[in-house]
Amino acid sequence: MLPLHVIGCDAFERALLPLLRDLMETCRNPDGRSWNAVYGAAASRWGARTGLPLAYGLARISEALLRVKGERLQMLDATDTAHAAEVTRDERLLLLLLHLLRRNHVLAGQDFLFDLTEGKMDKELMALALDFARRHSCGTPREVRHDTTGPHLRIV
């Protein structure tokens, strides 16, 4: 295991780790933990507008990753506070995959996906990670249009 702060992720990506751990545990044991708690934590941290779609995107990534790796997936328990600031190899690879894709470094991200999935290119997992990265990009800001007036109505 490595300390979380040395792997090179930004604060946003480091904040994803507890959610990913909770989601993985919920996927593995649906009767044990509640999805509502994970979505609630994301909404309280980033607001409902950002947090809920973020948690949904991570849930889909978690399900796909668990489908690919199964019991070989190494994730720490989110309730284990003694190791909260450490990451397993799989957690590090997943965070770095998202880190690179959020910066539009797709080819480098594919290398981390290959490593994470033990040499298998899973198209669904890559598509989900790319979609998440596009929605939560840290690259160039997207242009936001505020022209909400639309066409004018003329009464004759």
C-alpha positions in Angstrom: 0.0 0.0 0.0 1.0 3.6 -0.7 0.1 6.9 1.0 -2.7 8.5 -1.0 -0.9 11.9 -1.1 2.1 10.5 -3.1 0.2 9.1 -6.1 -0.2 12.4 -7.9 -4.0 12.9 -7.8 -5.6 16.3 -7.1 -8.0 17.0 -4.2 -11.1 16.2 -6.2 -9.7 12.8 -7.2 -8.5 12.0 -3.7 -12.1 12.8 -2.5 -13.4 10.1 -4.8 -11.6 7.3 -2.9 -14.0 7.0 0.0 -17.0 7.0 -2.4 -15.4 4.3 -4.6 -14.7 2.2 -1.5 -18.3 2.5 -0.3 -19.6 1.8 -3.8 -17.4 -1.3 -4.2 -18.6 -2.7 -0.9 -22.2 -1.9 -1.8 -21.8 -3.7 -5.1 -20.2 -6.7 -3.4 -22.7 -6.9 -0.6 -25.9 -5.1 -1.6 -27.7 -6.1 1.7 -24.9 -4.6 3.8 -24.7 -1.0 2.9 -27.1 1.5 1.5 -26.7 3.3 -1.9 -28.5 6.2 -0.3 -25.6 6.8 2.1 -23.1 7.0 -0.8 -25.3 9.3 -2.9 -26.0 11.4 0.3 -22.2 11.8 0.9 -21.6 12.9 -2.6 -24.5 15.4 -2.6 -23.3 16.9 0.7 -19.8 17.3 -0.5 -20.4 18.6 -4.0 -24.1 19.6 -4.0 -26.9 17.6 -5.5 -26.4 19.0 -9.0 -22.8 17.7 -9.2 -22.7 15.0 -6.5 -25.6 12.8 -7.6 -24.4 12.4 -11.2 -20.9 12.0 -9.9 -21.9 9.1 -7.6 -24.0 7.5 -10.4 -21.0 7.6 -12.7 -18.7 6.1 -10.1 -21.3 3.4 -9.3 -21.4 2.4 -13.0 -17.5 2.3 -13.0 -17.5 0.3 -9.8 -20.0 -2.3 -11.2 -18.0 -2.7 -14.4 -14.7 -3.0 -12.6 -16.1 -5.6 -10.3 -17.5 -7.5 -13.3 -14.0 -7.5 -14.9 -11.9 -8.3 -11.8 -14.3 -10.0 -9.4 -12.8 -11.2 -6.2 -9.3 -10.2 -7.4 -10.2 -6.5 -7.0 -8.3 -5.1 -4.0 -10.2 -2.3 -2.3 -10.0 -1.2 1.3 -13.0 -0.9 3.5 -14.3 2.7 3.7 -15.0 2.3 7.4 -11.4 1.4 8.2 -10.1 4.8 9.3 -6.7 3.4 10.1 -6.0 3.0 6.4 -8.1 5.9 5.0 -5.0 7.7 3.7 -3.5 4.7 2.0 -4.3 3.1 -1.3 -4.1 -0.4 -2.7 -2.6 -1.1 -6.1 -6.1 -1.3 -7.7 -7.3 1.9 -6.0 -4.1 3.7 -7.2 -4.6 2.5 -10.8 -8.2 3.4 -10.9 -7.6 6.9 -9.5 -4.7 7.5 -11.9 -6.9 6.3 -14.8 -9.5 8.9 -13.9 -6.7 11.5 -13.3 -5.3 11.0 -16.8 -8.7 10.9 -18.5 -9.9 14.0 -16.8 -6.9 15.7 -18.4 -7.6 14.2 -21.8 -4.6 11.9 -21.7 -6.5 8.9 -23.2 -3.5 6.9 -24.4 -1.7 7.1 -21.1 -5.0 6.3 -19.4 -5.4 3.1 -21.4 -2.1 1.9 -20.0 -3.5 2.2 -16.5 -6.7 0.4 -17.6 -4.6 -2.4 -19.0 -2.7 -2.7 -15.8 -5.9 -2.5 -13.7 -7.7 -5.1 -15.7 -4.6 -7.4 -16.0 -4.1 -6.9 -19.7 -7.7 -6.9 -20.8 -9.2 -3.9 -22.6 -12.7 -3.7 -21.3 -14.5 -1.4 -23.7 -17.5 -0.8 -21.4 -15.2 0.2 -18.4 -13.2 2.5 -20.7 -16.3 4.1 -22.0 -17.7 4.7 -18.5 -14.4 6.1 -17.3 -14.2 8.4 -20.4 -17.8 9.6 -19.8 -17.0 10.3 -16.1 -13.9 12.2 -17.1 -15.7 14.3 -19.6 -18.4 15.2 -17.1 -15.9 16.0 -14.4 -13.0 17.3 -16.5 -10.3 19.6 -15.2 -9.1 20.6 -18.6 -10.1 23.7 -20.4 -13.3 25.2 -19.2 -16.3 24.7 -21.3 -18.1 27.7 -22.7 -21.4 28.3 -21.0 -24.1 30.2 -22.8 -26.4 32.4 -20.8 -28.6 33.7 -23.6 -31.9 32.5 -22.2 -34.1 35.1 -23.8 -34.7 33.3 -27.0 -36.8 34.8 -29.8 -39.0 37.9 -29.0 -42.7 37.8 -29.3 -44.3 40.6 -31.3 -47.9 41.5 -30.7 -49.5 43.3 -33.6 
